[in-house]
Amino acid sequence: MEPNSPITVNLDLVVERPAGKDALRALLHLILFHRLFGCIKPRTTEIFDLTLPAVDEPEIDNLVNIKIDSFWRTLESSANSRAEMVIIFSEKRTKKSWFSSNEEEIPWEKWVIDAQLATRTEPSQRNSPSNSTTRLYLQRCMQRVLEHVDEKRDAVPPIQTQTLSPFPMSITVNRVPSADPRSQPAGVRGYGR
């Protein structure tokens, strides 16, 4: 790993239409709950039979809703029913040169939520939210988030401000290109800012 390359956490999620937006919203709130570090007002989100922590701040709720709506539109309009959301947390560092200094943002952690819209729901899962595909994938993602934040506590840079989000954060939504081996090399994905 390069010295300034962020730790990347990949989360794969398959969502079904009835609860897909809510599952994505809960997952994004879970990540933000564990990475904002400021003085936040916590709340819980209930989805299926899972209880997840969330951030009860109007500006965060607004940001989450805007990004989830954009993500869902991208997911539904994608030819392969896939989209990804990339959340990057950075640290501000002062870069000094001979006659000046300026601040630069150095990414320290990147979360990639790669979501796919389920093409159909199995008849046995239609009336059983506890067995739904979305619930199973959400539970795996939840476990992955919790394992990561527990294992990588030392990767968090020193907190130097007491704002809601002491680290600059960017959230982007991208289409995932169709897997056509002739159009691009395997494993290549573009991440926009």
Secondary structure, DSSP 4 states (H G I P E B T S, - for coil): --TTPPEEEEEEEEE-TTTHHHHHHHHHHHHHHHH--SS--EEEEEETTEEEEEE--HHHHHHHHHHHHHHHHHHHHSTTSEEEEEEEEEEEEEEE-SS-EEEEEEEEEEEEEEEEE-S---GGGTT-GGG-HHHHHHHHHHHHHHHHHHHTGGGSPPP---SS-SS-EEEEEEEPPP--TTTS-TT------
